Amino acid sequence: MKKSIAILLMAFILMMPSAFAAAPPKNIVIMDAKSNHSFVPVRFLNGLDGNAVQWDEASKQVKIAHGNIQINMTLGQKTANVNDQSVALQDAPFKDNGLVYVPLQIISKELGYQLDWLKTSNAVKISSATTSSVLPVVTKTAGQTLPNPIVSEKKTFKVGGRSFSTQVVTVSLMHPQVQMDVVLAGNKPGNVEDLSSIAKRSGAAVAINGTFFNAYTSDSYKAPYGYILSKGEIKMSAPGDQRVIFTYDENQIVNLIAGSDFKNTFGQGLIAGGLQAGPRLLVDGKVSLNVKQEGFKDPKILTGGGARSALGITKDHKLILLTTGGATIPQLAEIMRQAGAYQAMNLDGGASSGLYYNGKYLTTPGRKISNALVIKVQ
């Protein structure tokens, strides 16, 4: 009887959802911290632009075939074989977190890929005549331990003689278990819902309030303002709105783009999710405010202080979610700079400002909200 129960229990465990299993590593370009040379996972290359990749565990060899070109490389060796000709490599292929990485330099040279380094988003665009992909660049040493995916801290920042107490949640977007999503209240534009409720029903570890919305109408439909996107679909449209939009692609590369650039960027299939709020606070690590240019007229944004929510992205693909009280927009921008953000933007604030982590509020909103950016750890 006990043996039968054990067998049934084991079968149940094997049938459990994959969320309980270790998530596979994400496709990233690794830039070696010592040499500044870059490496790409062969998993990414397989099938790309007609490539065929074979990996032999016994010999530690990887074979990449593209048309009449064949490249053979061996882990730990600084020579490659290209169509039976020996070629010296700057760096040897290696294995990291279960994935085989090969030097990007030889892939570009022998297969003809064009490489465009995207400074703002710390990514590289890998293009051929028929295809292109953007991968995040992560500076690390092979075998480096993955960081904790989420860190929550209470921090104080000094700006112009004033001290601001903040709640800060930092998310490692390149961690294999982390996924972002933008969720509408009640899954429908115009609804409102408690931030904690949005987080719980989404299975989120972290949630922060999102776009502005018509919170003061007595109507049941409380219109959100600005674009809202989730899973590659436009949930709320706002053509002509100039305010900054937080976007991310399927590789969780984050960008902050002007409203005027949205149509072209979305048309290229480069946006998996996002939300529009603003104003933008930082550009390339420096305070950069064009509040009126983005179309803001409300004194709460132009000159006033109050409860604030903001998001930022670091050079190494960490998402900073921050809430504070009593700050003007210029003060918030300086706070985000001191917090380590490279790009940053303001979110809806006032009574909407809220930050949820690990089953409880770090900052409790004063009202139900229209939508939220959520972080799931799968």
N, C-alpha and C positions, 0 to 999 in steps of 0.2 A: 504493500500500500504506500509506504513512504517513498519507495523508488518511483512509483507511478506519479506521485505528487511532484517529486523532484523533476521528472521528465516534463510534466505539464508546465511547471514553473519556468524551466529553461526555454520551452517553446514560447511561452508568453514573453519572456525577456527578448527573444530574438525577433518577435513581432512588434515590439515597441517602436514608436516613431523614431526616425533618424535624428530628431532633435537631441536625443540623449547620447548619440554617438559623436565621436570627434569629427568636427567639420574639416573638410579638406582645405589646405592652404589656398589663398587667393593668388591669382596671377599677378605678379609684380616684377618689375625690373629691379634687381639688387645692384646698388652701387657700392663697391667695396670701400670700406671706411679708410683703408690705407692707401690703395692705389688710385682710387676714383675711377676705376674701370667698371664697366657695366655688364651684367649677365641677365639672360632671359631664360625662363623655364621652357624646356622642350615640349612640355604639355601644351603650352600656348601655341607653339609652332606647328604642332601636328594638325593637319587639315587646313591650316591657313594658306590661302593662295595656292592650293594644290599640293602642299608639302605632305610627305609621308615620313613619319618618324618611327624608328624601331629602337627599343632599349633591350639590351641583353644583360641581365643581372649577373650572370656567371662571369662574363669577361669585362663587365663594367663599361661596355661600349655603347655608344649611341650613334645611330645612322640616320642622316637626314637626306632624303631624296627629293629633288625638285626638277622635273623635266629630265634633262640629260646631265644634271649636276648631282653628285653624291658626295656628302661630307661625312667622314668617320672620325669620331673623337673618343677618347678614353678618359675616364675620371682620373684626375691627378696628373695627367700628362700634358706638357706644353707643346705638343705637336699634333697636327691633324692630317688626315689624308683626304685630299680633294681630287677626285677623279684619278686616283692612283699616284698623285703627286704629293710629296711631303710638304707641309706648310707649318711654319713656326707660329705659335700662339703667344700673345702677351701673357695670358693667364690660362690655367688649367680649368676644365669643367669640374663641377663639384655637386654634391648632393646636400640639400638643406631642407629640413622639415619634410622629408619624404619626396621632394621634387628634385629632378636633375636640371642643373643650370649650365648653360654654355655661354662663352663670350659673345656679346652682342656684336662686337667689331667684326668677327669673321662671318657672322650671319649677314650683316649688312653688306660686306665686301663681296662675298661669293654669291649671294642670292639676290643682290641688287636692291635691298630695301633702303628706302630713304628714312633717315632719322631726324625728327624735329623735336628739339628739347623745349618743353613748355614751362617756362620759369614760374609763371604765376601759380600754376597748379602742381608744380614739381612732378611732371609726368613726361613721357616720351611718346611721340606719335610715330608709329612704325607703318610705313606706306609702301605699296607697290603700285603698278599700273592699274590694278583691278581691286585693291582692297586697302583699308587702313584701320588701325586699331590704336587706342591710347591706353597705355599702362602706367600706373603710378610708379614712381621711383622711390625706393626705400634705401637709405644709407645704413648699412649694417655690416657685421662680420659674419661670415658663414657659420651656422650653428648657434648663433646668438639666441638666447632664450626669449620667447615671446613675452611681451609685457602683459601685465594685468589689463584686460580689455577696457575696464572702467575704473576711474579713480574719482572719488568725491572728497572735496575739501572745503573748509570754510576759510576764506582769506580776507585780509584787510589791505587795501591799496590807498596810498596817499596821493591826492591830486590837488595842487594849488593850496596846500595848507589844510585841506580837509581829508578826513579818513572815511573810507567807504567799506563797510562790511559786505562781503559778497558770499554767495554760494556758487561753487564752481564744480562742474562735472566734466572730466576730460575723458574722451572716448578714443581708443586706438582703432581707427577705421580699417586698417589693414589686418587686424586680427581676424583669423578665419571664422570665428564664431559671431562676429558683429555684422548686423544688417540694419540699415536705415529704412524708414518709411514715413510718409506724411499721411495722417489720418484725419478725415473729416468727422466732426461730431455727428453721431448717428449715421455715419457713412453717407451723408447727403449735404450739399451746400444749403446754408440757411438755418441748419440746426445748431443748437448749443448743447454742451455736455460738460460735466465735471472733468477736469484734466486727469484726475486719478481714475475715473471710469474709462476714459479713452485709453489710458495706459494699460489697465487691467484687462480689458477685453481684447487688446491688441497683443497681449503677451509681452509687453515691453518692460525692460529694466529701467529705462530712462524716458522721460517725456518733458518737453518744454512747449509752452504756448507758441502759436505760429503767427498768422497774418492778422492784420487789423480787420475789424468787422463792425457792423452797425449794432452796437451793444445797447443803444439807448432807445431804439424803436419799441413801440408797444405791440407791433405786429409779431406774429409767430415766426415769420421768415426774417432772420437777422443776417443780412447779406454779408458774406466775406468780401474783402477788397483785395484784388490782386490775383495773380495766377496761383493755382494750386495743382500740383501734379503728383501722381502716385502710380508706380508700376508702369511707367511709360505712357500714361494716359492723362490728358488734361481734364481735371475734375472741375476746375473753375477757370474761366477765361477772362482776360483783362487787356484787350488790345489797346494800344496807345498809352498805357500806363508806363511812366518812365522810371519808376522806383526800382531799386536793385532786387534781383531775384537770386536766392540761394538754390543752386542746382547740384545734382550729383548724377553720375552715370552708373552703368552696370558694374563697374569696378570700384565704385564708391570714391571716385575722384571728384572732389568738390570744386565748384566754381561759383563766383559771384559775378553776375552779368547784368548789364543795364537792361531795362525793360525793352528798349528799342532793338536790342540784339536777340530777343527771345525767339522771334519767328524763324530767323535764319538758323539759330542753334538747334531749335527743336526739329526743324526740317531735316537736319543732318542725322537725326536719330541719336543725338548725343546726350539726351536728358532722360533719366529713368524716374526722377522724382524731384520735387522742389517746391518752394513757396516764395511769395513776393511780399516784402515788408519794407525795410529800410528805415532811415537812410543808411547808406554805406558809411562805415566808420574808419576802416583801415584799407590802404592799398599798399601791398608789398612792405608791410611792417611799419608804415608811417600813417599818422592821422591824416585822413583825407575826407573832408566834409563838403558836399555840394547839396545842402538840404533843399534850398529853393529850386535848384535845377532839377531835382528829382520830383518836384511838384508838391512839396509839403507847404501848407499854409497855416496849420494848426499851431497856436502858441505853445502848446504842450511839447511840440517837437522843436520849434524854432528857438524858444528862449526858456521854457519852463523846465522844472525839475520834477522828478517823480519816480515811482517804481519802474524799473527797467528790466527787460530781458534782452539778451544778445547772444549771438553765436559767432564763433571764429574758427579759423582753420590754421594750423601750424604748418611749417615747412615740411615736417615729417608725417603729415597726414593724420594728425590728431584733431578731433573736433572738440572745441571748447564751448560749453553751454554755461551761461552765467546769468545770475540775477542779483540785483542790488536795489537799494532804495535812495530816493532823494537826489539822483544824479541828473544833470543836464546831458544833452547829447554830446557836447564836446568832452565833458567829464567821463562819460561812458566810453568814448573812443579811447581816451588815455588809459582808462582801466583795462580795456581789452588789449591795448598795446603792452601794458605792464604784465598782463596775464600770459603773454607769449604768443598771441595771435599774429599771423602774418596777413591774413585777410579777415575782415569782420564786418558785421552788419547788425543793426538794431531790429528787434522784433516788436510785436505789440506789447504795450506796457500798461501802467496804471493798475487797475483792478484785474486785468487779464494776466499780469505777470505771475508765472508759476513754474516751478521746477520740481519734478517728481523723480525719486530714485529709490530702488530697492524696496518698494512697497509702501513708501511714505513720502509726504511732502517735505522738501527742503525749503521751498517757498510756497506758501499757500495762496492760490488766486482768490480774489474777492468776488468772483463771479464765474459762471459757466462760460466756456470759451467755444470758439467756432472750429478750430482745428489745431493740430499739434504735430511737431516733429518727434518721432519716437525712435528709440534705439532698442533693438532686440538682440539678445545673446542666445544663439541657437546651438 
